[in-house]
Amino acid sequence: METKAPNLRIVTITLQEYIMKFVFSILFVIGSVTAMAQDALSYYNSGIDKFEEGNSLGAIKDFDSAIVHNSELAEAYWGRGSVFAELEQFSRALKDLNTCIKLDPGIGDAFYNRAYVWIAMGEPQKALNDLNMYILLNPKDINGYLSRLDILVKYSDQEKAYADMEKIATLEAINPGQLVQRARIKYLMKDTLGSITDLDAGIAMLPTFMDAYYLRGKYYYEYGQYNKAIQDLNIYILSKDNDAEAFVIRGECYARQAEYSLGINDYSSAIALESDNPTYFFDRGFFYLQMEEYADARVDFRKAIFYSHQDIKLAYFNLGIAEFKLKNTEEACNNWRKSEDVGLEYLLKYCN
């Protein structure tokens, strides 16, 4: 699994929420301070709105104003730092997020977003430390575990990675993206049925989530539900017809139901996208054997060998079968010899 940065997270706060953070240290505030606090929060929330609209520079300007009105407003540094991170201005992002955490170490999302910055800056251990803190502050938020898992897997900390996987499987997933991520984890933990259940829920929330159809189709295939897999892959391929693996999985579904001609069609689509994949040629060659189209099978097994199929002995054996069926006994025997022990029985039976 490759290492991914956490998603940046920004939320809107209200004046009441902001004052509650300081209720124990500021019991009474005079009117002018309250007004300044109100102005700071107005700029802060305006910055959030602009960020969500895609106006990053406008957001930074509003966060600047919020800080001018209240230099102790930790959330404003968090917001500005998060926008800087989105703009890949990582040094500035780091400075603001550090300030936010110094002012209020209880803002968990500042640790989360700083982890994003650390990963972008090639500092995975620092990112891991921040995600540990985020999880300490937000022990029921699946995002922290998902992001930490990416780092643990990349750096082969298998024991901790598996512990996070177990935790993720039990945590609430509240949106389609989280459901898909949790489905992947459950699949890795051999809970295929649980994975499919999560994908059902994700698709119900967002019927246009094509990656969920792909995964559910893949998992249905591995669960032996070939027709259901084909239905999901049909939907996915209609929107993404450049995914060779999707064609291969659907082709396998057809082949498992002895619909070899349809399987051949899908493998041909996959080969058009990846013309040097030996496995695709090998599998299509096998389907051609089942269809008794031996000349086409011969071509595919030769290409599988040319592109160094991982089971080269079996490729030579199958090529020998195709040649034998085409009455090229000498060629068949030559290929069975190359298949070594795999073709021994046929060598003894049909070759001098």
TIGUBA-336146 format. One record per residue (C-alpha): z, x, y; residue number from 1; residue in three letters. Coordinates in pm, 1 decimal. Layout:
<nodes>
         w         u         v  kevex  mikol
         Z         X         Y    NUM    ALA
...
</nodes>
This chain:
<nodes>
         w         u         v  kevex  mikol
       0.0       0.0       0.0      1    MET
     -97.7     159.1     338.4      2    GLU
     166.0     193.5     629.9      3    THR
     134.8     -75.6     903.9      4    LYS
     313.9    -101.1    1239.7      5    ALA
     532.8    -406.6    1302.5      6    PRO
     391.6    -676.1    1524.1      7    ASN
     514.0    -663.5    1884.8      8    LEU
     756.7    -941.0    1960.4      9    ARG
     821.2   -1097.8    2301.2     10    ILE
    1028.0   -1407.5    2372.9     11    VAL
    1119.1   -1606.7    2681.8     12    THR
    1480.2   -1624.2    2795.7     13    ILE
    1640.3   -1870.4    3036.3     14    THR
    1881.8   -1798.3    3318.4     15    LEU
    2160.4   -1960.8    3117.5     16    GLN
    2092.5   -1735.9    2817.8     17    GLU
    2080.4   -1428.4    3039.6     18    TYR
    2411.6   -1503.3    3208.0     19    ILE
    2572.5   -1575.8    2871.2     20    MET
    2507.3   -1215.4    2773.5     21    LYS
    2738.7   -1104.7    3055.8     22    PHE
    2991.1   -1388.4    3053.9     23    VAL
    3277.9   -1161.0    2951.9     24    PHE
    3213.4    -899.2    3219.4     25    SER
    3106.4   -1118.7    3510.8     26    ILE
    3334.0   -1416.6    3548.4     27    LEU
    3232.8   -1506.0    3902.2     28    PHE
    2908.5   -1427.3    4084.8     29    VAL
    2839.5   -1491.7    4447.8     30    ILE
    2539.1   -1694.6    4552.7     31    GLY
    2319.4   -1403.6    4660.8     32    SER
    2356.6   -1227.5    4323.9     33    VAL
    2281.0   -1548.1    4138.0     34    THR
    1968.1   -1593.4    4344.8     35    ALA
    1854.7   -1240.1    4266.9     36    MET
    1921.8   -1298.4    3899.7     37    ALA
    1716.8   -1616.1    3918.0     38    GLN
    1427.0   -1429.0    4083.3     39    ASP
    1443.5   -1155.0    3820.1     40    ALA
    1428.1   -1407.1    3539.4     41    LEU
    1144.6   -1596.9    3706.6     42    SER
     940.2   -1276.2    3721.3     43    TYR
    1038.1   -1193.9    3363.7     44    TYR
     924.7   -1530.1    3229.9     45    ASN
     608.0   -1511.3    3437.3     46    SER
     542.9   -1173.0    3277.7     47    GLY
     583.0   -1327.6    2933.7     48    ILE
     335.2   -1601.7    3021.1     49    ASP
      81.1   -1351.3    3147.0     50    LYS
     123.5   -1134.5    2839.5     51    PHE
      60.6   -1433.0    2612.8     52    GLU
    -249.5   -1519.2    2817.8     53    GLU
    -384.1   -1167.6    2764.5     54    GLY
    -319.8   -1052.7    3122.8     55    ASN
    -135.5    -732.7    3035.3     56    SER
    -159.5    -571.0    3378.6     57    LEU
     -33.9    -888.7    3545.1     58    GLY
     253.0    -896.9    3297.4     59    ALA
     350.1    -538.6    3380.4     60    ILE
     345.1    -620.6    3751.0     61    LYS
     581.0    -914.3    3697.9     62    ASP
     814.5    -708.3    3480.4     63    PHE
     816.3    -444.9    3756.8     64    ASP
     926.2    -714.0    4002.1     65    SER
    1193.3    -838.7    3764.8     66    ALA
    1336.8    -487.9    3741.6     67    ILE
    1328.2    -447.9    4121.3     68    VAL
    1533.5    -766.5    4155.2     69    HIS
    1772.3    -670.2    3873.4     70    ASN
    1760.8    -317.6    3736.3     71    SER
    2013.8    -416.9    3469.3     72    GLU
    1791.8    -684.7    3311.6     73    LEU
    1742.7    -526.3    2970.3     74    ALA
    1486.8    -785.8    2862.7     75    GLU
    1253.8    -685.7    3146.6     76    ALA
    1240.0    -327.1    3017.9     77    TYR
    1184.9    -466.6    2670.3     78    TRP
     897.3    -682.8    2791.8     79    GLY
     732.5    -407.1    2992.2     80    ARG
     781.2    -154.1    2713.6     81    GLY
     627.2    -392.9    2463.3     82    SER
     320.8    -443.0    2681.6     83    VAL
     285.9     -66.8    2723.9     84    PHE
     298.2     -38.5    2344.9     85    ALA
      26.4    -302.3    2315.0     86    GLU
    -183.3     -94.4    2557.2     87    LEU
    -110.8     217.6    2348.4     88    GLU
      72.1     383.2    2637.3     89    GLN
     338.3     496.2    2396.5     90    PHE
     534.7     740.2    2611.8     91    SER
     589.9     474.7    2878.6     92    ARG
     667.3     217.5    2611.2     93    ALA
     926.6     444.9    2456.4     94    LEU
    1096.2     509.1    2789.3     95    LYS
    1129.9     136.4    2865.4     96    ASP
    1246.2      41.9    2517.3     97    LEU
    1504.0     321.8    2525.0     98    ASN
    1633.3     183.5    2855.3     99    THR
    1648.4    -168.3    2712.8    100    CYS
    1851.0     -52.6    2413.2    101    ILE
    2083.1     150.6    2633.6    102    LYS
    2148.2    -152.7    2855.5    103    LEU
    2185.0    -397.6    2567.3    104    ASP
    2182.8    -261.5    2209.9    105    PRO
    2209.2    -617.2    2082.5    106    GLY
    1842.3    -691.9    2155.2    107    ILE
    1711.2    -652.3    1804.2    108    GLY
    1346.2    -690.8    1893.6    109    ASP
    1368.8    -379.6    2111.4    110    ALA
    1442.1    -180.8    1795.0    111    PHE
    1159.9    -362.5    1616.7    112    TYR
     907.1    -285.0    1889.8    113    ASN
    1027.2      72.5    1923.1    114    ARG
     962.5     112.0    1550.1    115    ALA
     602.8      14.5    1625.6    116    TYR
     588.3     293.4    1884.2    117    VAL
     745.0     550.1    1652.2    118    TRP
     489.9     473.4    1380.5    119    ILE
     205.5     505.2    1630.4    120    ALA
     348.8     840.6    1738.2    121    MET
     372.7     967.5    1380.7    122    GLY
     751.6     944.3    1351.7    123    GLU
     811.2     730.3    1039.1    124    PRO
    1173.9     834.3     991.7    125    GLN
    1261.7     725.7    1345.6    126    LYS
    1073.1     400.4    1284.4    127    ALA
    1273.8     351.5     966.3    128    LEU
    1598.9     407.8    1155.0    129    ASN
    1502.0     142.8    1411.3    130    ASP
    1401.1    -105.4    1142.9    131    LEU
    1735.1     -46.4     971.3    132    ASN
    1906.0    -139.5    1298.2    133    MET
    1681.6    -441.9    1345.9    134    TYR
    1768.1    -565.6     997.0    135    ILE
    2138.0    -508.4    1063.9    136    LEU
    2106.7    -732.2    1369.8    137    LEU
    1869.4    -983.0    1202.6    138    ASN
    1954.9    -981.4     830.3    139    PRO
    1766.8   -1304.5     758.4    140    LYS
    1439.2   -1215.9     931.2    141    ASP
    1170.1   -1139.1     675.5    142    ILE
     963.2    -936.9     925.9    143    ASN
    1206.8    -647.9     935.4    144    GLY
    1204.8    -609.8     557.9    145    TYR
     825.5    -639.2     538.9    146    LEU
     779.9    -365.2     798.1    147    SER
    1041.8    -140.6     642.2    148    ARG
     885.7    -191.4     299.6    149    LEU
     554.3     -51.4     424.0    150    ASP
     726.2     274.1     520.8    151    ILE
     934.6     296.3     203.2    152    LEU
     628.2     247.7     -15.8    153    VAL
     424.4     504.3     172.8    154    LYS
     697.8     763.7     136.1    155    TYR
     767.9     676.2    -228.6    156    SER
    1127.1     562.6    -192.8    157    ASP
    1083.5     331.7    -488.7    158    GLN
    1443.9     225.8    -538.1    159    GLU
    1489.5     110.9    -178.3    160    LYS
    1140.3     -39.2    -171.2    161    ALA
    1214.9    -253.6    -474.8    162    TYR
    1545.1    -364.1    -321.4    163    ALA
    1354.9    -479.6     -12.2    164    ASP
    1099.2    -658.4    -228.6    165    MET
    1377.2    -847.6    -403.1    166    GLU
    1524.0    -942.5     -65.9    167    LYS
    1187.4   -1053.0      77.0    168    ILE
    1133.2   -1283.2    -219.3    169    ALA
    1450.6   -1474.2    -126.4    170    THR
    1406.5   -1493.9     252.5    171    LEU
    1257.4   -1785.7     442.1    172    GLU
     893.1   -1753.1     544.7    173    ALA
     819.9   -1973.1     845.2    174    ILE
     451.0   -1917.5     916.8    175    ASN
     129.3   -1863.2     719.4    176    PRO
     128.0   -1488.3     771.3    177    GLY
     480.4   -1450.4     636.5    178    GLN
     400.4   -1675.4     341.2    179    LEU
      99.3   -1463.3     250.7    180    VAL
     303.4   -1144.1     278.2    181    GLN
     578.5   -1291.5      63.8    182    ARG
     316.0   -1404.0    -186.9    183    ALA
     190.9   -1045.7    -215.7    184    ARG
     544.2    -925.4    -281.8    185    ILE
     608.5   -1188.9    -546.4    186    LYS
     281.2   -1094.6    -713.1    187    TYR
     387.4    -729.8    -728.1    188    LEU
     710.3    -848.8    -887.3    189    MET
     507.7   -1030.5   -1156.5    190    LYS
     587.9   -1374.3   -1016.6    191    ASP
     229.7   -1501.2   -1006.6    192    THR
     330.8   -1866.2   -1003.9    193    LEU
     567.5   -1804.4    -711.6    194    GLY
     286.2   -1624.8    -530.1    195    SER
      53.9   -1920.0    -574.1    196    ILE
     324.2   -2157.6    -449.9    197    THR
     362.3   -1952.6    -130.5    198    ASP
     -13.4   -1944.9     -79.8    199    LEU
     -28.7   -2322.3    -126.7    200    ASP
     224.1   -2357.7     154.3    201    ALA
      39.3   -2109.8     377.0    202    GLY
    -293.0   -2289.0     332.9    203    ILE
    -124.9   -2624.6     398.0    204    ALA
       0.2   -2485.6     732.2    205    MET
    -328.4   -2319.8     822.8    206    LEU
    -629.8   -2448.6     624.5    207    PRO
    -859.3   -2192.0     790.6    208    THR
    -659.3   -1890.6     665.7    209    PHE
    -936.0   -1734.7     457.6    210    MET
    -734.5   -1441.2     324.7    211    ASP
    -495.4   -1688.9     165.3    212    ALA
    -785.1   -1849.2     -24.9    213    TYR
    -896.3   -1506.7    -145.6    214    TYR
    -550.3   -1413.7    -270.7    215    LEU
    -491.4   -1751.1    -433.1    216    ARG
    -830.9   -1725.9    -602.2    217    GLY
    -744.2   -1379.3    -728.9    218    LYS
    -406.0   -1491.9    -856.7    219    TYR
    -551.6   -1803.6   -1019.7    220    TYR
    -798.9   -1576.8   -1199.9    221    TYR
    -520.1   -1356.7   -1331.6    222    GLU
    -322.9   -1666.9   -1427.2    223    TYR
    -621.1   -1790.3   -1630.3    224    GLY
    -700.5   -2085.7   -1401.2    225    GLN
   -1068.0   -1998.3   -1364.4    226    TYR
   -1200.7   -2320.6   -1213.3    227    ASN
    -930.3   -2322.7    -947.4    228    LYS
   -1003.7   -1957.8    -877.0    229    ALA
   -1373.3   -2034.0    -835.3    230    ILE
   -1296.5   -2316.9    -592.2    231    GLN
   -1087.4   -2089.5    -369.4    232    ASP
   -1335.3   -1804.1    -384.9    233    LEU
   -1619.1   -2041.5    -297.0    234    ASN
   -1436.5   -2127.5      26.6    235    ILE
   -1361.0   -1764.3     101.2    236    TYR
   -1714.9   -1639.1      32.6    237    ILE
   -1866.1   -1907.9     253.8    238    LEU
   -1688.5   -1747.1     547.7    239    SER
   -1690.8   -1383.6     429.1    240    LYS
   -2002.4   -1303.4     230.6    241    ASP
   -1962.6    -926.3     265.4    242    ASN
   -1662.7    -885.0      35.0    243    ASP
   -1783.2    -728.0    -288.9    244    ALA
   -1450.2    -775.9    -467.8    245    GLU
   -1458.0   -1150.6    -402.5    246    ALA
   -1797.2   -1174.4    -573.7    247    PHE
   -1668.1    -963.0    -863.0    248    VAL
   -1360.3   -1179.0    -919.0    249    ILE
   -1566.8   -1497.5    -908.9    250    ARG
   -1819.6   -1336.7   -1141.5    251    GLY
   -1539.5   -1255.4   -1384.6    252    GLU
   -1423.3   -1616.9   -1370.3    253    CYS
   -1770.1   -1732.9   -1467.7    254    TYR
   -1790.8   -1475.6   -1746.9    255    ALA
   -1453.3   -1580.6   -1888.4    256    ARG
   -1607.2   -1924.9   -1929.0    257    GLN
   -1923.4   -1777.5   -2088.9    258    ALA
   -2130.7   -1859.9   -1780.3    259    GLU
   -2284.6   -1514.2   -1785.5    260    TYR
   -2588.1   -1590.8   -1572.3    261    SER
   -2362.6   -1699.8   -1285.8    262    LEU
   -2148.6   -1393.7   -1341.8    263    GLY
   -2459.2   -1175.0   -1322.3    264    ILE
   -2557.1   -1338.9    -993.9    265    ASN
   -2218.7   -1260.4    -840.3    266    ASP
   -2219.1    -903.3    -966.1    267    TYR
   -2567.1    -860.5    -821.8    268    SER
   -2428.4    -969.1    -484.6    269    SER
   -2145.9    -718.3    -520.5    270    ALA
   -2389.9    -440.1    -611.0    271    ILE
   -2602.0    -524.2    -306.8    272    ALA
   -2290.4    -449.8    -100.9    273    LEU
   -2171.6    -146.0    -301.2    274    GLU
   -2471.1       5.5    -472.4    275    SER
   -2291.1     307.4    -620.1    276    ASP
   -1997.8     137.8    -790.6    277    ASN
   -2014.6     228.8   -1162.4    278    PRO
   -1777.7     -49.8   -1268.3    279    THR
   -2005.7    -316.6   -1123.4    280    TYR
   -2303.9    -183.0   -1315.7    281    PHE
   -2100.8    -149.1   -1634.6    282    PHE
   -1968.0    -504.2   -1618.5    283    ASP
   -2304.6    -655.9   -1531.3    284    ARG
   -2456.9    -457.1   -1816.8    285    GLY
   -2203.2    -613.0   -2051.7    286    PHE
   -2299.2    -959.8   -1928.7    287    PHE
   -2664.2    -877.2   -1989.5    288    TYR
   -2572.6    -781.7   -2346.8    289    LEU
   -2413.3   -1122.6   -2393.7    290    GLN
   -2732.1   -1282.5   -2260.7    291    MET
   -2939.2   -1064.0   -2498.1    292    GLU
   -3124.6    -921.8   -2200.3    293    GLU
   -3115.6    -572.3   -2340.9    294    TYR
   -3364.2    -402.0   -2108.3    295    ALA
   -3157.8    -502.8   -1804.4    296    ASP
   -2839.2    -400.9   -1984.1    297    ALA
   -2990.8     -58.2   -2052.0    298    ARG
   -3067.8      -8.3   -1682.7    299    VAL
   -2714.0     -99.6   -1581.1    300    ASP
   -2540.5     121.9   -1837.2    301    PHE
   -2756.8     415.0   -1732.8    302    ARG
   -2650.1     358.8   -1373.1    303    LYS
   -2285.6     326.2   -1476.5    304    ALA
   -2314.8     665.6   -1644.4    305    ILE
   -2502.7     816.5   -1349.5    306    PHE
   -2224.0     706.3   -1112.5    307    TYR
   -1953.7     841.7   -1350.2    308    SER
   -1790.9     534.0   -1495.3    309    HIS
   -1424.7     595.4   -1577.7    310    GLN
   -1478.5     514.8   -1947.1    311    ASP
   -1787.5     723.5   -2002.6    312    ILE
   -1760.3     705.3   -2382.5    313    LYS
   -1774.9     328.0   -2380.0    314    LEU
   -2065.6     334.2   -2134.7    315    ALA
   -2264.8     556.1   -2373.6    316    TYR
   -2166.6     331.7   -2664.0    317    PHE
   -2291.2      18.2   -2489.1    318    ASN
   -2608.0     195.8   -2381.7    319    LEU
   -2658.6     278.8   -2749.5    320    GLY
   -2622.5     -89.7   -2837.0    321    ILE
   -2886.2    -184.8   -2579.3    322    ALA
   -3124.5      82.1   -2709.0    323    GLU
   -3065.0     -24.4   -3068.8    324    PHE
   -3140.2    -386.9   -2985.7    325    LYS
   -3461.1    -268.2   -2818.5    326    LEU
   -3543.0     -91.3   -3150.1    327    LYS
   -3501.9     254.4   -3000.6    328    ASN
   -3288.8     381.2   -3286.3    329    THR
   -3321.6     750.0   -3202.0    330    GLU
   -3208.1     690.9   -2842.5    331    GLU
   -2929.4     466.2   -2968.0    332    ALA
   -2802.5     740.7   -3198.3    333    CYS
   -2816.1    1000.6   -2922.3    334    ASN
   -2598.0     778.3   -2702.6    335    ASN
   -2354.1     701.2   -2981.4    336    TRP
   -2312.5    1074.0   -3039.4    337    ARG
   -2221.5    1112.1   -2673.1    338    LYS
   -1969.8     831.1   -2712.0    339    SER
   -1788.0    1050.6   -2968.9    340    GLU
   -1521.5     858.9   -3163.8    341    ASP
   -1612.7     525.8   -3003.6    342    VAL
   -1954.0     519.4   -3170.1    343    GLY
   -1859.2     692.0   -3495.1    344    LEU
   -1888.0     380.4   -3711.4    345    GLU
   -2239.2     307.7   -3580.4    346    TYR
   -2343.5     671.1   -3624.2    347    LEU
   -2242.1     663.6   -3988.6    348    LEU
   -2409.6     329.5   -4047.7    349    LYS
   -2738.6     364.3   -3861.6    350    TYR
   -2800.4     734.2   -3790.9    351    CYS
   -2889.9    1019.8   -4021.4    352    ASN
</nodes>
